[in-house]
Amino acid sequence: MGDDEILTRISALVDEEHELRDRLTAGQVTTDEEQARIKELETALDQCWDLLRQRRARRGAGEDPDGAAARPAREVENYRQ
C-alpha cells in the first residue's frame, strides 16, 4: 500500500467516525454500538498512521518504503507516547 492509498484510507476512516457520531446524535445507533465501532476505527487509524510513519522513515533513511509493513493492532495500541 502506497502513501496515497494510506492517506485515502485514513480519510475514509475519519469520515466514518464523523458519520457514526452523527448517527449517534440522530439516535440511529446506541452509545455502546458507537463506542465499540469508534474503538475499531481508532485502532485502524493508529495502524495506518504507524505504517505511514514507517514508510516516511524508510524513505528518509534512503531505504525502500515498500519494505514497511503494517504492525498488529496489539503492538500499535501498546506504544508509549
mmCIF file of the N, C-alpha and C atoms, coordinates in Angstrom:
data_MODEL
# 
_entry.id   MODEL 
# 
loop_
_atom_site.group_PDB 
_atom_site.id 
_atom_site.type_symbol 
_atom_site.label_atom_id 
_atom_site.label_alt_id 
_atom_site.label_comp_id 
_atom_site.label_asym_id 
_atom_site.label_entity_id 
_atom_site.label_seq_id 
_atom_site.pdbx_PDB_ins_code 
_atom_site.Cartn_x 
_atom_site.Cartn_y 
_atom_site.Cartn_z 
_atom_site.occupancy 
_atom_site.B_iso_or_equiv 
_atom_site.pdbx_formal_charge 
_atom_site.auth_seq_id 
_atom_site.auth_comp_id 
_atom_site.auth_asym_id 
_atom_site.auth_atom_id 
_atom_site.pdbx_PDB_model_num 
ATOM 1   N N  . MET A 1 1  ? 0.848   -1.170 0.000  1.00 0.00 ? 1  MET A N  1 
ATOM 2   C CA . MET A 1 1  ? 0.000   0.000  0.000  1.00 0.00 ? 1  MET A CA 1 
ATOM 3   C C  . MET A 1 1  ? 0.895   1.235  0.000  1.00 0.00 ? 1  MET A C  1 
ATOM 4   N N  . GLY A 1 2  ? 0.672   2.125  -0.940 1.00 0.00 ? 2  GLY A N  1 
ATOM 5   C CA . GLY A 1 2  ? 1.464   3.344  -1.047 1.00 0.00 ? 2  GLY A CA 1 
ATOM 6   C C  . GLY A 1 2  ? 0.945   4.450  -0.147 1.00 0.00 ? 2  GLY A C  1 
ATOM 7   N N  . ASP A 1 3  ? 1.714   5.525  -0.046 1.00 0.00 ? 3  ASP A N  1 
ATOM 8   C CA . ASP A 1 3  ? 1.339   6.643  0.817  1.00 0.00 ? 3  ASP A CA 1 
ATOM 9   C C  . ASP A 1 3  ? -0.044  7.189  0.471  1.00 0.00 ? 3  ASP A C  1 
ATOM 10  N N  . ASP A 1 4  ? -0.322  7.380  -0.813 1.00 0.00 ? 4  ASP A N  1 
ATOM 11  C CA . ASP A 1 4  ? -1.616  7.929  -1.218 1.00 0.00 ? 4  ASP A CA 1 
ATOM 12  C C  . ASP A 1 4  ? -2.767  7.019  -0.804 1.00 0.00 ? 4  ASP A C  1 
ATOM 13  N N  . GLU A 1 5  ? -2.560  5.723  -0.925 1.00 0.00 ? 5  GLU A N  1 
ATOM 14  C CA . GLU A 1 5  ? -3.596  4.760  -0.518 1.00 0.00 ? 5  GLU A CA 1 
ATOM 15  C C  . GLU A 1 5  ? -3.813  4.802  0.995  1.00 0.00 ? 5  GLU A C  1 
ATOM 16  N N  . ILE A 1 6  ? -2.729  4.942  1.733  1.00 0.00 ? 6  ILE A N  1 
ATOM 17  C CA . ILE A 1 6  ? -2.840  5.015  3.190  1.00 0.00 ? 6  ILE A CA 1 
ATOM 18  C C  . ILE A 1 6  ? -3.592  6.283  3.584  1.00 0.00 ? 6  ILE A C  1 
ATOM 19  N N  . LEU A 1 7  ? -3.245  7.395  2.964  1.00 0.00 ? 7  LEU A N  1 
ATOM 20  C CA . LEU A 1 7  ? -3.928  8.657  3.268  1.00 0.00 ? 7  LEU A CA 1 
ATOM 21  C C  . LEU A 1 7  ? -5.403  8.607  2.893  1.00 0.00 ? 7  LEU A C  1 
ATOM 22  N N  . THR A 1 8  ? -5.720  7.935  1.800  1.00 0.00 ? 8  THR A N  1 
ATOM 23  C CA . THR A 1 8  ? -7.120  7.761  1.401  1.00 0.00 ? 8  THR A CA 1 
ATOM 24  C C  . THR A 1 8  ? -7.859  6.924  2.436  1.00 0.00 ? 8  THR A C  1 
ATOM 25  N N  . ARG A 1 9  ? -7.211  5.872  2.918  1.00 0.00 ? 9  ARG A N  1 
ATOM 26  C CA . ARG A 1 9  ? -7.809  5.014  3.955  1.00 0.00 ? 9  ARG A CA 1 
ATOM 27  C C  . ARG A 1 9  ? -8.026  5.802  5.246  1.00 0.00 ? 9  ARG A C  1 
ATOM 28  N N  . ILE A 1 10 ? -7.053  6.619  5.632  1.00 0.00 ? 10 ILE A N  1 
ATOM 29  C CA . ILE A 1 10 ? -7.188  7.453  6.827  1.00 0.00 ? 10 ILE A CA 1 
ATOM 30  C C  . ILE A 1 10 ? -8.385  8.387  6.680  1.00 0.00 ? 10 ILE A C  1 
ATOM 31  N N  . SER A 1 11 ? -8.498  9.010  5.532  1.00 0.00 ? 11 SER A N  1 
ATOM 32  C CA . SER A 1 11 ? -9.618  9.923  5.284  1.00 0.00 ? 11 SER A CA 1 
ATOM 33  C C  . SER A 1 11 ? -10.962 9.197  5.380  1.00 0.00 ? 11 SER A C  1 
ATOM 34  N N  . ALA A 1 12 ? -11.033 8.001  4.822  1.00 0.00 ? 12 ALA A N  1 
ATOM 35  C CA . ALA A 1 12 ? -12.276 7.224  4.863  1.00 0.00 ? 12 ALA A CA 1 
ATOM 36  C C  . ALA A 1 12 ? -12.630 6.834  6.301  1.00 0.00 ? 12 ALA A C  1 
ATOM 37  N N  . LEU A 1 13 ? -11.630 6.473  7.093  1.00 0.00 ? 13 LEU A N  1 
ATOM 38  C CA . LEU A 1 13 ? -11.877 6.107  8.489  1.00 0.00 ? 13 LEU A CA 1 
ATOM 39  C C  . LEU A 1 13 ? -12.359 7.306  9.293  1.00 0.00 ? 13 LEU A C  1 
ATOM 40  N N  . VAL A 1 14 ? -11.765 8.468  9.061  1.00 0.00 ? 14 VAL A N  1 
ATOM 41  C CA . VAL A 1 14 ? -12.189 9.689  9.753  1.00 0.00 ? 14 VAL A CA 1 
ATOM 42  C C  . VAL A 1 14 ? -13.611 10.056 9.342  1.00 0.00 ? 14 VAL A C  1 
ATOM 43  N N  . ASP A 1 15 ? -13.916 9.931  8.048  1.00 0.00 ? 15 ASP A N  1 
ATOM 44  C CA . ASP A 1 15 ? -15.276 10.202 7.578  1.00 0.00 ? 15 ASP A CA 1 
ATOM 45  C C  . ASP A 1 15 ? -16.280 9.267  8.247  1.00 0.00 ? 15 ASP A C  1 
ATOM 46  N N  . GLU A 1 16 ? -15.914 7.995  8.369  1.00 0.00 ? 16 GLU A N  1 
ATOM 47  C CA . GLU A 1 16 ? -16.808 7.041  9.018  1.00 0.00 ? 16 GLU A CA 1 
ATOM 48  C C  . GLU A 1 16 ? -17.009 7.403  10.492 1.00 0.00 ? 16 GLU A C  1 
ATOM 49  N N  . GLU A 1 17 ? -15.947 7.847  11.138 1.00 0.00 ? 17 GLU A N  1 
ATOM 50  C CA . GLU A 1 17 ? -16.049 8.249  12.538 1.00 0.00 ? 17 GLU A CA 1 
ATOM 51  C C  . GLU A 1 17 ? -17.031 9.416  12.693 1.00 0.00 ? 17 GLU A C  1 
ATOM 52  N N  . HIS A 1 18 ? -16.921 10.407 11.818 1.00 0.00 ? 18 HIS A N  1 
ATOM 53  C CA . HIS A 1 18 ? -17.835 11.553 11.873 1.00 0.00 ? 18 HIS A CA 1 
ATOM 54  C C  . HIS A 1 18 ? -19.276 11.124 11.594 1.00 0.00 ? 18 HIS A C  1 
ATOM 55  N N  . GLU A 1 19 ? -19.447 10.264 10.617 1.00 0.00 ? 19 GLU A N  1 
ATOM 56  C CA . GLU A 1 19 ? -20.780 9.759  10.286 1.00 0.00 ? 19 GLU A CA 1 
ATOM 57  C C  . GLU A 1 19 ? -21.380 8.989  11.467 1.00 0.00 ? 19 GLU A C  1 
ATOM 58  N N  . LEU A 1 20 ? -20.558 8.203  12.104 1.00 0.00 ? 20 LEU A N  1 
ATOM 59  C CA . LEU A 1 20 ? -21.020 7.423  13.244 1.00 0.00 ? 20 LEU A CA 1 
ATOM 60  C C  . LEU A 1 20 ? -21.479 8.333  14.381 1.00 0.00 ? 20 LEU A C  1 
ATOM 61  N N  . ARG A 1 21 ? -20.733 9.385  14.635 1.00 0.00 ? 21 ARG A N  1 
ATOM 62  C CA . ARG A 1 21 ? -21.121 10.334 15.691 1.00 0.00 ? 21 ARG A CA 1 
ATOM 63  C C  . ARG A 1 21 ? -22.429 11.045 15.325 1.00 0.00 ? 21 ARG A C  1 
ATOM 64  N N  . ASP A 1 22 ? -22.602 11.357 14.055 1.00 0.00 ? 22 ASP A N  1 
ATOM 65  C CA . ASP A 1 22 ? -23.863 11.955 13.596 1.00 0.00 ? 22 ASP A CA 1 
ATOM 66  C C  . ASP A 1 22 ? -25.017 10.984 13.792 1.00 0.00 ? 22 ASP A C  1 
ATOM 67  N N  . ARG A 1 23 ? -24.789 9.719  13.489 1.00 0.00 ? 23 ARG A N  1 
ATOM 68  C CA . ARG A 1 23 ? -25.829 8.701  13.660 1.00 0.00 ? 23 ARG A CA 1 
ATOM 69  C C  . ARG A 1 23 ? -26.196 8.524  15.129 1.00 0.00 ? 23 ARG A C  1 
ATOM 70  N N  . LEU A 1 24 ? -25.218 8.652  16.010 1.00 0.00 ? 24 LEU A N  1 
ATOM 71  C CA . LEU A 1 24 ? -25.495 8.571  17.441 1.00 0.00 ? 24 LEU A CA 1 
ATOM 72  C C  . LEU A 1 24 ? -26.387 9.743  17.862 1.00 0.00 ? 24 LEU A C  1 
ATOM 73  N N  . THR A 1 25 ? -26.039 10.929 17.409 1.00 0.00 ? 25 THR A N  1 
ATOM 74  C CA . THR A 1 25 ? -26.820 12.121 17.723 1.00 0.00 ? 25 THR A CA 1 
ATOM 75  C C  . THR A 1 25 ? -28.255 11.981 17.215 1.00 0.00 ? 25 THR A C  1 
ATOM 76  N N  . ALA A 1 26 ? -28.415 11.348 16.052 1.00 0.00 ? 26 ALA A N  1 
ATOM 77  C CA . ALA A 1 26 ? -29.737 11.160 15.454 1.00 0.00 ? 26 ALA A CA 1 
ATOM 78  C C  . ALA A 1 26 ? -30.484 9.977  16.069 1.00 0.00 ? 26 ALA A C  1 
ATOM 79  N N  . GLY A 1 27 ? -29.848 9.261  16.983 1.00 0.00 ? 27 GLY A N  1 
ATOM 80  C CA . GLY A 1 27 ? -30.494 8.123  17.631 1.00 0.00 ? 27 GLY A CA 1 
ATOM 81  C C  . GLY A 1 27 ? -30.552 6.871  16.777 1.00 0.00 ? 27 GLY A C  1 
ATOM 82  N N  . GLN A 1 28 ? -29.706 6.803  15.754 1.00 0.00 ? 28 GLN A N  1 
ATOM 83  C CA . GLN A 1 28 ? -29.710 5.658  14.846 1.00 0.00 ? 28 GLN A CA 1 
ATOM 84  C C  . GLN A 1 28 ? -28.841 4.501  15.340 1.00 0.00 ? 28 GLN A C  1 
ATOM 85  N N  . VAL A 1 29 ? -27.942 4.781  16.291 1.00 0.00 ? 29 VAL A N  1 
ATOM 86  C CA . VAL A 1 29 ? -27.124 3.746  16.914 1.00 0.00 ? 29 VAL A CA 1 
ATOM 87  C C  . VAL A 1 29 ? -27.091 4.012  18.414 1.00 0.00 ? 29 VAL A C  1 
ATOM 88  N N  . THR A 1 30 ? -26.832 2.981  19.171 1.00 0.00 ? 30 THR A N  1 
ATOM 89  C CA . THR A 1 30 ? -26.723 3.141  20.621 1.00 0.00 ? 30 THR A CA 1 
ATOM 90  C C  . THR A 1 30 ? -25.322 3.621  20.988 1.00 0.00 ? 30 THR A C  1 
ATOM 91  N N  . THR A 1 31 ? -25.186 4.102  22.189 1.00 0.00 ? 31 THR A N  1 
ATOM 92  C CA . THR A 1 31 ? -23.882 4.544  22.677 1.00 0.00 ? 31 THR A CA 1 
ATOM 93  C C  . THR A 1 31 ? -22.898 3.378  22.686 1.00 0.00 ? 31 THR A C  1 
ATOM 94  N N  . ASP A 1 32 ? -23.374 2.200  23.087 1.00 0.00 ? 32 ASP A N  1 
ATOM 95  C CA . ASP A 1 32 ? -22.495 1.025  23.110 1.00 0.00 ? 32 ASP A CA 1 
ATOM 96  C C  . ASP A 1 32 ? -22.012 0.671  21.706 1.00 0.00 ? 32 ASP A C  1 
ATOM 97  N N  . GLU A 1 33 ? -22.919 0.714  20.731 1.00 0.00 ? 33 GLU A N  1 
ATOM 98  C CA . GLU A 1 33 ? -22.534 0.415  19.339 1.00 0.00 ? 33 GLU A CA 1 
ATOM 99  C C  . GLU A 1 33 ? -21.529 1.445  18.842 1.00 0.00 ? 33 GLU A C  1 
ATOM 100 N N  . GLU A 1 34 ? -21.791 2.707  19.146 1.00 0.00 ? 34 GLU A N  1 
ATOM 101 C CA . GLU A 1 34 ? -20.909 3.782  18.699 1.00 0.00 ? 34 GLU A CA 1 
ATOM 102 C C  . GLU A 1 34 ? -19.532 3.621  19.322 1.00 0.00 ? 34 GLU A C  1 
ATOM 103 N N  . GLN A 1 35 ? -19.475 3.364  20.612 1.00 0.00 ? 35 GLN A N  1 
ATOM 104 C CA . GLN A 1 35 ? -18.191 3.235  21.298 1.00 0.00 ? 35 GLN A CA 1 
ATOM 105 C C  . GLN A 1 35 ? -17.395 2.036  20.793 1.00 0.00 ? 35 GLN A C  1 
ATOM 106 N N  . ALA A 1 36 ? -18.067 0.936  20.536 1.00 0.00 ? 36 ALA A N  1 
ATOM 107 C CA . ALA A 1 36 ? -17.377 -0.257 20.030 1.00 0.00 ? 36 ALA A CA 1 
ATOM 108 C C  . ALA A 1 36 ? -16.773 0.017  18.655 1.00 0.00 ? 36 ALA A C  1 
ATOM 109 N N  . ARG A 1 37 ? -17.543 0.644  17.793 1.00 0.00 ? 37 ARG A N  1 
ATOM 110 C CA . ARG A 1 37 ? -17.041 0.924  16.439 1.00 0.00 ? 37 ARG A CA 1 
ATOM 111 C C  . ARG A 1 37 ? -15.954 1.995  16.475 1.00 0.00 ? 37 ARG A C  1 
ATOM 112 N N  . ILE A 1 38 ? -16.103 2.990  17.336 1.00 0.00 ? 38 ILE A N  1 
ATOM 113 C CA . ILE A 1 38 ? -15.079 4.027  17.456 1.00 0.00 ? 38 ILE A CA 1 
ATOM 114 C C  . ILE A 1 38 ? -13.749 3.399  17.860 1.00 0.00 ? 38 ILE A C  1 
ATOM 115 N N  . LYS A 1 39 ? -13.792 2.449  18.776 1.00 0.00 ? 39 LYS A N  1 
ATOM 116 C CA . LYS A 1 39 ? -12.565 1.762  19.203 1.00 0.00 ? 39 LYS A CA 1 
ATOM 117 C C  . LYS A 1 39 ? -11.907 1.064  18.010 1.00 0.00 ? 39 LYS A C  1 
ATOM 118 N N  . GLU A 1 40 ? -12.719 0.396  17.192 1.00 0.00 ? 40 GLU A N  1 
ATOM 119 C CA . GLU A 1 40 ? -12.182 -0.276 15.999 1.00 0.00 ? 40 GLU A CA 1 
ATOM 120 C C  . GLU A 1 40 ? -11.577 0.742  15.031 1.00 0.00 ? 40 GLU A C  1 
ATOM 121 N N  . LEU A 1 41 ? -12.277 1.858  14.843 1.00 0.00 ? 41 LEU A N  1 
ATOM 122 C CA . LEU A 1 41 ? -11.778 2.888  13.930 1.00 0.00 ? 41 LEU A CA 1 
ATOM 123 C C  . LEU A 1 41 ? -10.467 3.487  14.440 1.00 0.00 ? 41 LEU A C  1 
ATOM 124 N N  . GLU A 1 42 ? -10.397 3.747  15.742 1.00 0.00 ? 42 GLU A N  1 
ATOM 125 C CA . GLU A 1 42 ? -9.175  4.308  16.314 1.00 0.00 ? 42 GLU A CA 1 
ATOM 126 C C  . GLU A 1 42 ? -7.993  3.355  16.140 1.00 0.00 ? 42 GLU A C  1 
ATOM 127 N N  . THR A 1 43 ? -8.234  2.090  16.312 1.00 0.00 ? 43 THR A N  1 
ATOM 128 C CA . THR A 1 43 ? -7.171  1.091  16.124 1.00 0.00 ? 43 THR A CA 1 
ATOM 129 C C  . THR A 1 43 ? -6.712  1.077  14.670 1.00 0.00 ? 43 THR A C  1 
ATOM 130 N N  . ALA A 1 44 ? -7.659  1.075  13.745 1.00 0.00 ? 44 ALA A N  1 
ATOM 131 C CA . ALA A 1 44 ? -7.310  1.084  12.323 1.00 0.00 ? 44 ALA A CA 1 
ATOM 132 C C  . ALA A 1 44 ? -6.547  2.352  11.958 1.00 0.00 ? 44 ALA A C  1 
ATOM 133 N N  . LEU A 1 45 ? -6.965  3.483  12.517 1.00 0.00 ? 45 LEU A N  1 
ATOM 134 C CA . LEU A 1 45 ? -6.260  4.744  12.258 1.00 0.00 ? 45 LEU A CA 1 
ATOM 135 C C  . LEU A 1 45 ? -4.830  4.687  12.803 1.00 0.00 ? 45 LEU A C  1 
ATOM 136 N N  . ASP A 1 46 ? -4.673  4.166  14.005 1.00 0.00 ? 46 ASP A N  1 
ATOM 137 C CA . ASP A 1 46 ? -3.333  4.042  14.580 1.00 0.00 ? 46 ASP A CA 1 
ATOM 138 C C  . ASP A 1 46 ? -2.436  3.178  13.690 1.00 0.00 ? 46 ASP A C  1 
ATOM 139 N N  . GLN A 1 47 ? -2.991  2.096  13.170 1.00 0.00 ? 47 GLN A N  1 
ATOM 140 C CA . GLN A 1 47 ? -2.205  1.224  12.291 1.00 0.00 ? 47 GLN A CA 1 
ATOM 141 C C  . GLN A 1 47 ? -1.829  1.947  10.997 1.00 0.00 ? 47 GLN A C  1 
ATOM 142 N N  . CYS A 1 48 ? -2.756  2.694  10.439 1.00 0.00 ? 48 CYS A N  1 
ATOM 143 C CA . CYS A 1 48 ? -2.469  3.427  9.203  1.00 0.00 ? 48 CYS A CA 1 
ATOM 144 C C  . CYS A 1 48 ? -1.394  4.489  9.432  1.00 0.00 ? 48 CYS A C  1 
ATOM 145 N N  . TRP A 1 49 ? -1.547  5.263  10.506 1.00 0.00 ? 49 TRP A N  1 
ATOM 146 C CA . TRP A 1 49 ? -0.552  6.299  10.792 1.00 0.00 ? 49 TRP A CA 1 
ATOM 147 C C  . TRP A 1 49 ? 0.817   5.680  11.056 1.00 0.00 ? 49 TRP A C  1 
ATOM 148 N N  . ASP A 1 50 ? 0.849   4.559  11.748 1.00 0.00 ? 50 ASP A N  1 
ATOM 149 C CA . ASP A 1 50 ? 2.111   3.879  12.020 1.00 0.00 ? 50 ASP A CA 1 
ATOM 150 C C  . ASP A 1 50 ? 2.771   3.439  10.719 1.00 0.00 ? 50 ASP A C  1 
ATOM 151 N N  . LEU A 1 51 ? 1.993   2.862  9.827  1.00 0.00 ? 51 LEU A N  1 
ATOM 152 C CA . LEU A 1 51 ? 2.536   2.413  8.543  1.00 0.00 ? 51 LEU A CA 1 
ATOM 153 C C  . LEU A 1 51 ? 3.056   3.597  7.734  1.00 0.00 ? 51 LEU A C  1 
ATOM 154 N N  . LEU A 1 52 ? 2.325   4.684  7.736  1.00 0.00 ? 52 LEU A N  1 
ATOM 155 C CA . LEU A 1 52 ? 2.761   5.866  7.001  1.00 0.00 ? 52 LEU A CA 1 
ATOM 156 C C  . LEU A 1 52 ? 4.066   6.412  7.598  1.00 0.00 ? 52 LEU A C  1 
ATOM 157 N N  . ARG A 1 53 ? 4.169   6.452  8.929  1.00 0.00 ? 53 ARG A N  1 
ATOM 158 C CA . ARG A 1 53 ? 5.415   6.902  9.568  1.00 0.00 ? 53 ARG A CA 1 
ATOM 159 C C  . ARG A 1 53 ? 6.582   5.981  9.212  1.00 0.00 ? 53 ARG A C  1 
ATOM 160 N N  . GLN A 1 54 ? 6.323   4.674  9.202  1.00 0.00 ? 54 GLN A N  1 
ATOM 161 C CA . GLN A 1 54 ? 7.380   3.728  8.822  1.00 0.00 ? 54 GLN A CA 1 
ATOM 162 C C  . GLN A 1 54 ? 7.865   4.002  7.404  1.00 0.00 ? 54 GLN A C  1 
ATOM 163 N N  . ARG A 1 55 ? 6.918   4.198  6.492  1.00 0.00 ? 55 ARG A N  1 
ATOM 164 C CA . ARG A 1 55 ? 7.266   4.427  5.086  1.00 0.00 ? 55 ARG A CA 1 
ATOM 165 C C  . ARG A 1 55 ? 8.094   5.696  4.953  1.00 0.00 ? 55 ARG A C  1 
ATOM 166 N N  . ARG A 1 56 ? 7.673   6.749  5.641  1.00 0.00 ? 56 ARG A N  1 
ATOM 167 C CA . ARG A 1 56 ? 8.395   8.025  5.565  1.00 0.00 ? 56 ARG A CA 1 
ATOM 168 C C  . ARG A 1 56 ? 9.790   7.899  6.179  1.00 0.00 ? 56 ARG A C  1 
ATOM 169 N N  . ALA A 1 57 ? 9.903   7.169  7.271  1.00 0.00 ? 57 ALA A N  1 
ATOM 170 C CA . ALA A 1 57 ? 11.214  6.973  7.908  1.00 0.00 ? 57 ALA A CA 1 
ATOM 171 C C  . ALA A 1 57 ? 12.143  6.185  6.994  1.00 0.00 ? 57 ALA A C  1 
ATOM 172 N N  . ARG A 1 58 ? 11.624  5.149  6.387  1.00 0.00 ? 58 ARG A N  1 
ATOM 173 C CA . ARG A 1 58 ? 12.441  4.350  5.465  1.00 0.00 ? 58 ARG A CA 1 
ATOM 174 C C  . ARG A 1 58 ? 12.892  5.205  4.280  1.00 0.00 ? 58 ARG A C  1 
ATOM 175 N N  . ARG A 1 59 ? 11.967  5.993  3.747  1.00 0.00 ? 59 ARG A N  1 
ATOM 176 C CA . ARG A 1 59 ? 12.314  6.857  2.616  1.00 0.00 ? 59 ARG A CA 1 
ATOM 177 C C  . ARG A 1 59 ? 13.392  7.855  3.045  1.00 0.00 ? 59 ARG A C  1 
ATOM 178 N N  . GLY A 1 60 ? 13.245  8.440  4.235  1.00 0.00 ? 60 GLY A N  1 
ATOM 179 C CA . GLY A 1 60 ? 14.214  9.404  4.752  1.00 0.00 ? 60 GLY A CA 1 
ATOM 180 C C  . GLY A 1 60 ? 15.584  8.801  4.999  1.00 0.00 ? 60 GLY A C  1 
ATOM 181 N N  . ALA A 1 61 ? 15.613  7.506  5.273  1.00 0.00 ? 61 ALA A N  1 
ATOM 182 C CA . ALA A 1 61 ? 16.881  6.802  5.501  1.00 0.00 ? 61 ALA A CA 1 
ATOM 183 C C  . ALA A 1 61 ? 17.460  6.223  4.220  1.00 0.00 ? 61 ALA A C  1 
ATOM 184 N N  . GLY A 1 62 ? 16.826  6.541  3.090  1.00 0.00 ? 62 GLY A N  1 
ATOM 185 C CA . GLY A 1 62 ? 17.315  6.034  1.811  1.00 0.00 ? 62 GLY A CA 1 
ATOM 186 C C  . GLY A 1 62 ? 16.947  4.590  1.544  1.00 0.00 ? 62 GLY A C  1 
ATOM 187 N N  . GLU A 1 63 ? 15.983  4.064  2.296  1.00 0.00 ? 63 GLU A N  1 
ATOM 188 C CA . GLU A 1 63 ? 15.535  2.681  2.108  1.00 0.00 ? 63 GLU A CA 1 
ATOM 189 C C  . GLU A 1 63 ? 14.238  2.658  1.314  1.00 0.00 ? 63 GLU A C  1 
ATOM 190 N N  . ASP A 1 64 ? 13.867  1.482  0.863  1.00 0.00 ? 64 ASP A N  1 
ATOM 191 C CA . ASP A 1 64 ? 12.639  1.292  0.103  1.00 0.00 ? 64 ASP A CA 1 
ATOM 192 C C  . ASP A 1 64 ? 11.436  1.381  1.039  1.00 0.00 ? 64 ASP A C  1 
ATOM 193 N N  . PRO A 1 65 ? 10.537  2.352  0.826  1.00 0.00 ? 65 PRO A N  1 
ATOM 194 C CA . PRO A 1 65 ? 9.358   2.474  1.694  1.00 0.00 ? 65 PRO A CA 1 
ATOM 195 C C  . PRO A 1 65 ? 8.435   1.265  1.612  1.00 0.00 ? 65 PRO A C  1 
ATOM 196 N N  . ASP A 1 66 ? 8.513   0.523  0.502  1.00 0.00 ? 66 ASP A N  1 
ATOM 197 C CA . ASP A 1 66 ? 7.662   -0.659 0.356  1.00 0.00 ? 66 ASP A CA 1 
ATOM 198 C C  . ASP A 1 66 ? 8.086   -1.791 1.292  1.00 0.00 ? 66 ASP A C  1 
ATOM 199 N N  . GLY A 1 67 ? 9.212   -1.630 1.963  1.00 0.00 ? 67 GLY A N  1 
ATOM 200 C CA . GLY A 1 67 ? 9.650   -2.608 2.944  1.00 0.00 ? 67 GLY A CA 1 
ATOM 201 C C  . GLY A 1 67 ? 8.929   -2.459 4.279  1.00 0.00 ? 67 GLY A C  1 
ATOM 202 N N  . ALA A 1 68 ? 8.177   -1.384 4.432  1.00 0.00 ? 68 ALA A N  1 
ATOM 203 C CA . ALA A 1 68 ? 7.401   -1.174 5.661  1.00 0.00 ? 68 ALA A CA 1 
ATOM 204 C C  . ALA A 1 68 ? 6.204   -2.117 5.646  1.00 0.00 ? 68 ALA A C  1 
ATOM 205 N N  . ALA A 1 69 ? 5.814   -2.539 6.835  1.00 0.00 ? 69 ALA A N  1 
ATOM 206 C CA . ALA A 1 69 ? 4.678   -3.457 6.949  1.00 0.00 ? 69 ALA A CA 1 
ATOM 207 C C  . ALA A 1 69 ? 3.772   -3.017 8.093  1.00 0.00 ? 69 ALA A C  1 
ATOM 208 N N  . ALA A 1 70 ? 2.478   -3.236 7.903  1.00 0.00 ? 70 ALA A N  1 
ATOM 209 C CA . ALA A 1 70 ? 1.520   -2.916 8.958  1.00 0.00 ? 70 ALA A CA 1 
ATOM 210 C C  . ALA A 1 70 ? 1.813   -3.792 10.168 1.00 0.00 ? 70 ALA A C  1 
ATOM 211 N N  . ARG A 1 71 ? 1.811   -3.174 11.321 1.00 0.00 ? 71 ARG A N  1 
ATOM 212 C CA . ARG A 1 71 ? 2.043   -3.913 12.563 1.00 0.00 ? 71 ARG A CA 1 
ATOM 213 C C  . ARG A 1 71 ? 0.703   -4.363 13.140 1.00 0.00 ? 71 ARG A C  1 
ATOM 214 N N  . PRO A 1 72 ? 0.706   -5.431 13.924 1.00 0.00 ? 72 PRO A N  1 
ATOM 215 C CA . PRO A 1 72 ? -0.531  -5.898 14.546 1.00 0.00 ? 72 PRO A CA 1 
ATOM 216 C C  . PRO A 1 72 ? -1.130  -4.830 15.467 1.00 0.00 ? 72 PRO A C  1 
ATOM 217 N N  . ALA A 1 73 ? -2.440  -4.835 15.575 1.00 0.00 ? 73 ALA A N  1 
ATOM 218 C CA . ALA A 1 73 ? -3.133  -3.859 16.412 1.00 0.00 ? 73 ALA A CA 1 
ATOM 219 C C  . ALA A 1 73 ? -2.604  -3.875 17.835 1.00 0.00 ? 73 ALA A C  1 
ATOM 220 N N  . ARG A 1 74 ? -2.375  -5.045 18.377 1.00 0.00 ? 74 ARG A N  1 
ATOM 221 C CA . ARG A 1 74 ? -1.893  -5.166 19.752 1.00 0.00 ? 74 ARG A CA 1 
ATOM 222 C C  . ARG A 1 74 ? -0.583  -4.412 19.941 1.00 0.00 ? 74 ARG A C  1 
ATOM 223 N N  . GLU A 1 75 ? 0.295   -4.495 18.956 1.00 0.00 ? 75 GLU A N  1 
ATOM 224 C CA . GLU A 1 75 ? 1.581   -3.817 19.042 1.00 0.00 ? 75 GLU A CA 1 
ATOM 225 C C  . GLU A 1 75 ? 1.432   -2.312 18.935 1.00 0.00 ? 75 GLU A C  1 
ATOM 226 N N  . VAL A 1 76 ? 0.655   -1.869 17.960 1.00 0.00 ? 76 VAL A N  1 
ATOM 227 C CA . VAL A 1 76 ? 0.468   -0.436 17.735 1.00 0.00 ? 76 VAL A CA 1 
ATOM 228 C C  . VAL A 1 76 ? -0.266  0.219  18.907 1.00 0.00 ? 76 VAL A C  1 
ATOM 229 N N  . GLU A 1 77 ? -1.223  -0.459 19.468 1.00 0.00 ? 77 GLU A N  1 
ATOM 230 C CA . GLU A 1 77 ? -2.008  0.106  20.554 1.00 0.00 ? 77 GLU A CA 1 
ATOM 231 C C  . GLU A 1 77 ? -1.229  0.189  21.865 1.00 0.00 ? 77 GLU A C  1 
ATOM 232 N N  . ASN A 1 78 ? -0.137  -0.513 21.991 1.00 0.00 ? 78 ASN A N  1 
ATOM 233 C CA . ASN A 1 78 ? 0.621   -0.515 23.232 1.00 0.00 ? 78 ASN A CA 1 
ATOM 234 C C  . ASN A 1 78 ? 1.866   0.377  23.180 1.00 0.00 ? 78 ASN A C  1 
ATOM 235 N N  . TYR A 1 79 ? 1.991   1.217  22.159 1.00 0.00 ? 79 TYR A N  1 
ATOM 236 C CA . TYR A 1 79 ? 3.117   2.144  22.097 1.00 0.00 ? 79 TYR A CA 1 
ATOM 237 C C  . TYR A 1 79 ? 3.002   3.146  23.223 1.00 0.00 ? 79 TYR A C  1 
ATOM 238 N N  . ARG A 1 80 ? 4.134   3.542  23.748 1.00 0.00 ? 80 ARG A N  1 
ATOM 239 C CA . ARG A 1 80 ? 4.155   4.602  24.745 1.00 0.00 ? 80 ARG A CA 1 
ATOM 240 C C  . ARG A 1 80 ? 4.395   5.919  24.022 1.00 0.00 ? 80 ARG A C  1 
ATOM 241 N N  . GLN A 1 81 ? 3.669   6.920  24.439 1.00 0.00 ? 81 GLN A N  1 
ATOM 242 C CA . GLN A 1 81 ? 3.800   8.224  23.774 1.00 0.00 ? 81 GLN A CA 1 
ATOM 243 C C  . GLN A 1 81 ? 4.643   9.163  24.579 1.00 0.00 ? 81 GLN A C  1 
# 
